[in-house]
Amino acid sequence: MLKDNIYTYIFLFLGISFISIGYMLSRPQNKNIMKPKQLAQIEKLSGNSSLTRKGYSRSTLLGDSESLYILDTIETHKDSQTEVQFKNDAKIRLKPETKVIIDQEKEAVLVILSKGGFSIENYGNAREIILVSFQGQRIRLQDWESWLISQNLSQK
């Protein structure tokens, strides 16, 4: 009798196995889905500025205050200024027609300066390292102004 129904049992076993595997694969692997880590807060001071979030191709007009996350892009327009405040209380003011990307490199926050410039309002404390990426180099925020002078560069 077992020989007559062996195929029935094999197909029953395979069916239950495939259903179990499908169920296990459909469940989220990590129950603690992490929220993106906030790197900074941006505040619009004047004019219009744009914010493009990671994974989105369209930019949106910046509200009065927004949180910044990894790979957010901020672009100030003509006659506009915004301030970016980091977790260590460092604060930079983006000048008009400036484009920066906020990223994270290990434990440091990285400000990638694509165009334009910024002024430093506050250097913050040493809890968090902030690096400026410009022309393929990484410069600590505390050394930024002296580096610009040493390179005979001025910010527009």
C-alpha positions in Angstrom: 0.0 0.0 0.0 2.9 2.4 0.7 4.4 1.7 -2.7 1.1 2.6 -4.4 0.7 5.9 -2.6 4.4 6.9 -2.5 3.9 9.6 -5.2 1.0 11.1 -3.2 3.2 11.5 -0.1 6.1 12.9 -2.1 3.9 15.5 -3.8 2.3 16.3 -0.4 5.7 16.8 1.2 7.0 19.0 -1.7 3.8 21.1 -1.6 4.1 21.7 2.1 7.8 22.5 1.7 7.3 25.0 -1.0 4.5 26.7 0.9 6.7 26.9 4.0 9.6 28.3 2.0 7.4 30.9 0.3 6.0 32.0 3.7 9.5 32.4 5.2 10.7 34.4 2.2 7.7 36.7 2.3 8.2 37.8 5.9 10.5 40.8 6.6 13.9 39.6 7.5 14.7 42.4 10.0 11.9 43.2 12.4 13.7 46.4 13.4 13.5 48.3 10.2 15.8 51.2 10.9 14.7 54.7 10.2 17.2 56.8 8.3 19.6 58.6 10.5 19.1 62.4 10.7 22.4 64.1 10.0 21.4 67.7 10.2 18.6 70.3 10.2 18.2 72.9 7.5 16.5 76.2 7.9 15.5 78.5 5.0 16.5 82.1 5.7 15.6 83.9 2.5 14.6 83.1 -1.1 13.8 79.7 -2.5 16.0 76.6 -2.1 15.4 73.1 -3.3 15.8 69.7 -1.6 16.2 66.4 -3.4 16.0 63.3 -1.3 18.0 60.1 -1.9 16.3 58.0 -4.5 14.1 60.8 -5.9 14.8 62.5 -9.2 12.6 65.5 -8.5 13.5 68.3 -6.1 11.0 70.0 -3.9 11.0 73.6 -2.6 12.5 73.7 0.8 10.1 74.4 3.7 11.0 76.7 6.6 12.8 73.8 8.4 13.6 70.3 7.3 15.6 67.3 8.5 18.5 66.2 6.4 19.5 62.5 5.8 22.1 60.6 3.9 22.5 61.7 0.3 20.1 64.6 0.5 21.0 67.4 -2.0 20.4 71.1 -1.2 20.5 73.7 -3.8 20.0 77.4 -3.1 18.7 79.6 -5.9 19.6 83.2 -6.8 19.1 85.6 -3.8 18.5 82.8 -1.3 20.3 81.6 1.8 19.9 78.6 4.0 21.5 77.4 7.3 22.5 73.9 8.0 22.9 72.9 11.6 24.6 69.6 12.5 24.2 67.5 15.6 27.4 68.9 17.1 26.0 72.4 16.9 28.2 73.3 13.9 26.4 75.6 11.6 27.1 76.6 8.0 25.3 79.2 5.9 24.9 78.3 2.2 25.3 81.2 -0.2 23.1 81.8 -3.2 23.5 79.4 -6.1 25.2 76.7 -4.0 24.7 73.0 -4.3 25.8 70.6 -1.5 25.1 66.9 -0.9 25.0 65.6 2.7 26.5 62.2 3.2 28.1 60.1 5.9 31.5 58.5 5.9 32.1 56.2 8.8 31.4 58.4 11.8 31.9 61.7 10.0 29.3 63.8 8.3 30.4 64.7 4.8 29.4 68.0 3.1 30.1 67.5 -0.6 30.4 71.0 -2.2 29.4 70.8 -5.9 29.1 74.5 -6.6 29.0 77.8 -4.8 30.1 78.3 -1.3 29.2 78.7 2.4 30.3 80.5 5.4 30.8 79.0 8.8 28.6 80.4 11.5 29.7 78.0 14.3 32.3 75.2 14.4 30.4 73.2 17.0 32.1 70.8 19.4 34.3 67.8 18.9 31.5 65.2 19.3 31.1 64.8 15.6 33.5 65.2 12.8 32.3 67.2 9.8 34.3 67.0 6.6 34.0 69.1 3.5 34.6 67.3 0.2 35.8 69.7 -2.5 37.8 69.0 -5.7 38.5 65.4 -4.6 39.8 66.3 -1.1 38.4 65.9 2.4 38.9 68.9 4.7 37.8 69.2 8.3 35.3 72.0 8.8 37.6 73.6 11.4 40.3 73.8 8.7 38.1 74.8 5.8 38.8 78.6 5.8 42.6 78.2 6.2 42.6 75.6 3.5 40.8 78.0 1.1 43.4 80.7 1.8 46.3 78.2 1.3 44.8 77.2 -2.1 44.2 80.8 -3.1 40.6 80.1 -3.6 37.7 82.3 -2.8 34.1 81.3 -2.4 31.5 82.9 -4.6 
